[in-house]
Amino acid sequence: MKKKIEGKSREWMAVAIGIVCLCIGTQAAAQQPVIVASLDTTQLLIGQQTVIRLDIAANYDSKLQLPYIPDTLMRGVEVLNISKPDTTDIGNRRMRIKYNYLITSFDSALYLLPPFRLIADKDTFYSNDLALKVSTLPVDTQSGKYYDIKDVMNPPFVLADYVHVLFYILGICILILIIVYVIFRKRKQKPIFPFKKEEKVYLPPHIRAIQALDAIKERRLWQQGHTKEYHSLISDTLRKYIEERFNVNAMEMTSSDILQRMQGLSEADLVFSHLKQTLLVADLVKFAKYGALPEENEGSMMNAYLFVNGTAPAQAALENDIKEENITQ
């Protein structure tokens, strides 16, 4: 009795193992990439178009090399366009990729289209074969009506076809007028261009810096809550002034580098502290989100004025002193 029970249990165990192996094999086969090709229509007239649709199913982690045929599917069948792949999730860590080939043919024949090749990781998979029949237009050979070749016909007049000729003629006329004008001005011993060029007035760096500071002051930025922009403009104005006045590349330097460079100049020795205070407050406002007090905002502008006036050339400084004396009187 025990032997019968043990025999039956072994049989049931073998069946269970077989079912598990079959399921595993089926699941492994289902996880392989699949590529299916289909035609919208299998019969065409010469010059007509149809679409080959590719449907690919593969795992997400598979490295796929999709079929790509740039211009000719085979001799006699041309590829006009390839759509972008459309990828969707089909569950079980698998994806579905669909895209289309727009094809045409100008030779009548029965074409057996080659299968499309899909490379997944190190394996190669092929689609099913497709057949396409391309036929010519039917010719009526029974009616007996034949026509001679028509004479050459003159195309209708279209103004747009001659626009470029009009532009050529207009350009030649303008060129002739320019040549006549130049010869006439030369004979009269007059300049070719009668308009006098405006002479650009060059302002010294300190004048331009003062004008820039005046413009910043008139905008009343910090009074409107734009403190960061206010200090940035003052700092940039001083940097441009230092670059033009002392030939220092201040626009590309940090504030500490500028102060270190200016500290050794005798011309800026008396007003160095004004420059230092202005740049340090500007850095705090711009980079540390420091909320400057009204006194500090006004002090930065005043220090900027003092630095520019204190480092201006001697003649310019004398003129500024005279102006200040006249204003006080």
Sequence and secondary structure as in RCSB ss.txt:
>XXXX:A:sequence
MKKKIEGKSREWMAVAIGIVCLCIGTQAAAQQPVIVASLDTTQLLIGQQTVIRLDIAANYDSKLQLPYIPDTLMR
GVEVLNISKPDTTDIGNRRMRIKYNYLITSFDSALYLLPPFRLIADKDTFYSNDLALKVSTLPVDTQSGKYYDIK
DVMNPPFVLADYVHVLFYILGICILILIIVYVIFRKRKQKPIFPFKKEEKVYLPPHIRAIQALDAIKERRLWQQG
HTKEYHSLISDTLRKYIEERFNVNAMEMTSSDILQRMQGLSEADLVFSHLKQTLLVADLVKFAKYGALPEENEGS
MMNAYLFVNGTAPAQAALENDIKEENITQ
>XXXX:A:secstr
 HHHHHHHHHHHHHHHHHHHHHHHHHHHHHTS EEEEEES SEEETT EEEEEEEEEEETT  EE    SSEEET
TEEEEEE   EEEEEETTEEEEEEEEEEEESS EEEEE   EEEETTEEEE   EEEEEE      SS       
        GGGGHHHHHHHHHHHHHHHHHHHHHHHHHTT  SS S         HHHHHHHHHHHHHHHTTGGGT
 HHHHHHHHHHHHHHHHHHHH   GGGS HHHHHHHHTT GGGSTTHHHHHHHHHHHHHHHHS     HHHHHHH
HHHHHHHHHHHS HHHHHHHHHHHHHHH 
